[in-house]
Amino acid sequence: MQADKKNDQPGPDHDDLRWAVEAELAWHEGDAKATIATLLEDNRHLRVQLALMEAAGSKGFTRGWRPSYERK
């Protein structure tokens, strides 16, 4: 797996991401596997919510916009 080039560069986005990673690890008392499991479960939940919204929302409501399930 290749690292995201955007996050390899120092700057505000990198600092925010680094802080968020440290906060997640601290929440799980440094347990990386528990942190990853929680984030994967959060991701699954959000994908379900996105699918429900896609099914419930009309094209007119979103002006033709359709959600993307994969990050670009």
TIGUVEX-318442 format. One record per atom (N, C-alpha, C): residue in one letter; z, y, x; residue number from 1; atom name. Coordinates in steps of 0.2 Angstrom, whole numbers. Each point is the difference from the previous one (the first is absolute). Layout:
<numis>
 type     w     v     u seq atom
    A     Z     Y     X NUM   CA
...
</numis>
This chain:
<numis>
 type     w     v     u seq atom
    M     0    -6     4   1    N
    M     0     6    -4   1   CA
    M     0     6     4   1    C
    Q    -4     5    -1   2    N
    Q    -1     6     4   2   CA
    Q     5     5    -3   2    C
    A     3     4     5   3    N
    A     4     6    -2   3   CA
    A    -5     5    -3   3    C
    D     3     4    -5   4    N
    D    -3     5    -3   4   CA
    D    -1     6     5   4    C
    K    -5     2     2   5    N
    K    -1     6     5   5   CA
    K     3     6    -2   5    C
    K     0     2    -7   6    N
    K     4     6    -2   6   CA
    K     7     0     2   6    C
    N     3    -6    -1   7    N
    N     7     0     1   7   CA
    N     2    -1     8   7    C
    D    -5    -1     4   8    N
    D     1     0     7   8   CA
    D     1     7     3   8    C
    Q    -2     5    -3   9    N
    Q     1     6     2   9   CA
    Q     6     4    -2   9    C
    P     3     4     5  10    N
    P     6     3    -2  10   CA
    P    -1     6    -5  10    C
    G     5     2    -4  11    N
    G    -1     5    -5  11   CA
    G     4    -1    -6  11    C
    P    -1     4    -5  12    N
    P     5     0    -6  12   CA
    P    -1    -7    -3  12    C
    D    -6    -3    -1  13    N
    D    -1    -6    -4  13   CA
    D     3    -6     4  13    C
    H    -1     0     7  14    N
    H     3    -5     4  14   CA
    H     8     0     0  14    C
    D     3     6     0  15    N
    D     7     1     0  15   CA
    D     3    -2    -7  15    C
    D    -4     2    -5  16    N
    D     3    -2    -7  16   CA
    D    -1    -8    -1  16    C
    L    -5    -3     3  17    N
    L     0    -7    -1  17   CA
    L     5    -4     5  17    C
    R     1     3     6  18    N
    R     5    -3     4  18   CA
    R     7     1    -3  18    C
    W     2     6    -3  19    N
    W     6     1    -4  19   CA
    W     1    -5    -6  19    C
    A    -6    -1    -4  20    N
    A     1    -5    -5  20   CA
    A     1    -7     2  20    C
    V    -3    -2     5  21    N
    V     1    -7     3  21   CA
    V     7    -1     2  21    C
    E     3     5     4  22    N
    E     7     0     2  22   CA
    E     5     0    -6  22    C
    A    -2     4    -5  23    N
    A     4     0    -6  23   CA
    A     0    -7    -4  23    C
    E    -6    -3    -1  24    N
    E     0    -6    -3  24   CA
    E     4    -6     4  24    C
    L    -1     0     6  25    N
    L     4    -5     5  25   CA
    L     7     2    -1  25    C
    A     2     6     0  26    N
    A     7     1    -1  26   CA
    A     3    -2    -6  26    C
    W    -4     1    -6  27    N
    W     2    -2    -6  27   CA
    W     1    -8    -1  27    C
    H    -4    -3     4  28    N
    H     1    -8     1  28   CA
    H     4    -2     6  28    C
    E     4     5     2  29    N
    E     5    -2     6  29   CA
    E    -4    -3     6  29    C
    G    -6     2     1  30    N
    G    -4    -2     6  30   CA
    G    -4    -6    -1  30    C
    D     1    -3    -6  31    N
    D    -4    -7    -1  31   CA
    D    -7     2    -2  31    C
    A    -4    -2     5  32    N
    A    -8     2    -1  32   CA
    A    -3    -4    -5  32    C
    K     2    -7     0  33    N
    K    -3    -4    -6  33   CA
    K     2     2    -7  33    C
    A     6     2    -1  34    N
    A     3     3    -6  34   CA
    A    -4     6    -2  34    C
    T    -1     4     5  35    N
    T    -4     7    -1  35   CA
    T    -7    -2    -2  35    C
    I    -3    -4     3  36    N
    I    -7    -2    -1  36   CA
    I    -1    -3    -7  36    C
    A     5    -5    -2  37    N
    A     0    -3    -6  37   CA
    A     1     5    -6  37    C
    T     4     5     1  38    N
    T     1     5    -5  38   CA
    T    -6     4    -1  38    C
    L    -3     2     6  39    N
    L    -6     4    -1  39   CA
    L    -6    -3    -3  39    C
    L     0    -7     2  40    N
    L    -6    -4    -4  40   CA
    L     2     0    -7  40    C
    E     6    -1    -2  41    N
    E     2    -1    -7  41   CA
    E    -2     7    -4  41    C
    D     2     6     4  42    N
    D    -2     6    -3  42   CA
    D    -7     1    -1  42    C
    N    -4    -2     5  43    N
    N    -7     0     0  43   CA
    N    -3    -4    -6  43    C
    R     3    -6    -1  44    N
    R    -3    -4    -6  44   CA
    R     2     4    -6  44    C
    H     6     2    -1  45    N
    H     2     4    -6  45   CA
    H    -5     6    -1  45    C
    L    -1     4     5  46    N
    L    -5     5    -1  46   CA
    L    -7    -2    -2  46    C
    R    -2    -5     3  47    N
    R    -7    -3    -2  47   CA
    R     0    -2    -7  47    C
    V     5    -3    -3  48    N
    V     1    -2    -7  48   CA
    V     0     6    -4  48    C
    Q     3     5     2  49    N
    Q     1     7    -4  49   CA
    Q    -7     3     0  49    C
    L    -4     0     5  50    N
    L    -6     3     1  50   CA
    L    -5    -4    -5  50    C
    A     0    -7     0  51    N
    A    -4    -4    -4  51   CA
    A     1     2    -7  51    C
    L     7     1    -2  52    N
    L     1     1    -7  52   CA
    L    -2     7    -2  52    C
    M     0     5     4  53    N
    M    -2     7    -1  53   CA
    M    -8     0    -1  53    C
    E    -3    -4     5  54    N
    E    -7    -1    -1  54   CA
    E    -3    -3    -6  54    C
    A     4    -5    -3  55    N
    A    -2    -3    -6  55   CA
    A     2     5    -6  55    C
    A     5     4     0  56    N
    A     2     4    -5  56   CA
    A    -3     7     0  56    C
    G    -3     2     5  57    N
    G    -3     7     1  57   CA
    G    -7    -1    -2  57    C
    S    -3     5    -3  58    N
    S    -7     0    -2  58   CA
    S    -4     4     6  58    C
    K    -6    -1     0  59    N
    K    -4     3     5  59   CA
    K     0     8    -1  59    C
    G     0     1    -6  60    N
    G     0     8    -2  60   CA
    G     7     3     2  60    C
    F     5    -4     0  61    N
    F     7     3     2  61   CA
    F    -1     1     8  61    C
    T    -3    -4     3  62    N
    T     0     1     8  62   CA
    T    -6     3     2  62    C
    R    -5     2    -4  63    N
    R    -6     3     1  63   CA
    R    -4    -5     5  63    C
    G     0    -6    -2  64    N
    G    -4    -5     4  64   CA
    G     3    -3     7  64    C
    W     6     3     1  65    N
    W     3    -3     6  65   CA
    W     3    -7    -1  65    C
    R    -1    -4     5  66    N
    R     3    -7     0  66   CA
    R     4    -1     6  66    C
    P     6    -3    -1  67    N
    P     5    -1     6  67   CA
    P    -3    -4     5  67    C
    S     2     0     6  68    N
    S    -2    -4     5  68   CA
    S     6    -4     2  68    C
    Y     0    -7     1  69    N
    Y     5    -4     1  69   CA
    Y     1     0     8  69    C
    E    -5     1     3  70    N
    E     1     0     8  70   CA
    E     0     7     3  70    C
    R     4     1     5  71    N
    R     0     6     3  71   CA
    R    -6     1     4  71    C
    K    -3     6     0  72    N
    K    -6     2     4  72   CA
    K     1     4     6  72    C
</numis>
